Amino acid sequence: MFLMARTTVALFLAACAFTASAASDKVSISFENTGRVPLGVFFVGNETDRRMIDSQTMTSDQLAVTDFELLTDVLNHNEWTVHKTHFHHAFELRSADFQFRVKVTVYKNYHHEVAHLPYIIMFKNLMSEETDGGPNSIELKHSNTGYVWIHPEFEEAHASDAEHFYELRNSDRESVAFIRLMHGHDEL
């Protein structure tokens, strides 16, 4: 099942790369710290480019892409930030105590069955360790439609429109962050 999930993600990314348009790839994303400890926001570059690199044949330029990260913000409780970004760009959120780590990536939606939603937002649980004898899962609340658990090293993708709120919670169901997408790069 794990291999199937990786294959599905690879096919998804290939389709996104094929259908992405440089002229219309502008999107903004906001992050709000709703947790008890400061939250670091890291820009980690183009996720599709990173995933498409073959580790057996990578060049030194490609190696730099695989571990690129730029600390953009440290948010205290109830502080927020907005980033003007593009499709395929990813951000990692890490709590100051390192007990919460997630990657968020935005793609253009290419699924015909939900064509009215312009975005795909993907959340990846970066935590591999166990906590209290169980998996260190993330609870994702997607607007008012429901909740889903994202298990360690797994991803969850949602078709989305702008102004759709996502709440990330730790394994104890404590709120850590709110995330939302906004159309384009309007002045803020």
C-alpha positions, 0 to 999 in steps of 0.5 A: 500500500505504501508503494502504491501511495508513492506511485499515485503521488508521482503520477499526480505530480507529473500531471500537475507539472504537465498542466501547470501554466506559468502565466496563471500560477499565482496564489497566496497562502496564509499561516496562523499559529494557533498553538502554544509555542512559536511556529517556524515557517520555512519555504522549501522550494518547488516540491514537484522539481524536488520529487522528480529528481532521480537520486541515482543520477542527480547533479550538484545543482539538483542536490541543492534543490533536495535540501533547500529551506529558507526560514521566512517567519517565526510566528508566536501564538495568534500571529499570522503571515501571508506568502505570495507564491506559485503552484508547486511551491512548498512550505514546512511548518515546525513548532519551536519544540519540534513536536509538530512538523508538516509540509504544505504544497499548493498545486493547480487543480486538474481534476475534472470532477471538481473543476470548480475548485482551482487549487489542490492543497497537499499536507504531508506529515513529516513526523516519523517518531511515535508519541505515547506508544502510538503514531504521531498523526496530524488531524486535519480539519477541512472547513466545516466538512470534516476531519481526517487523520494524516499518519506519519510520512503520509499525505492528504490532498484536497481540492480547494477554493480560495478562503477555504480554511484548514486547521492542523491539530497535533495528535492530542487534537490541540490546534497548531495552525490555520491555513488558507489560500487566496487568489493571485498576488493582490496587495495585502 
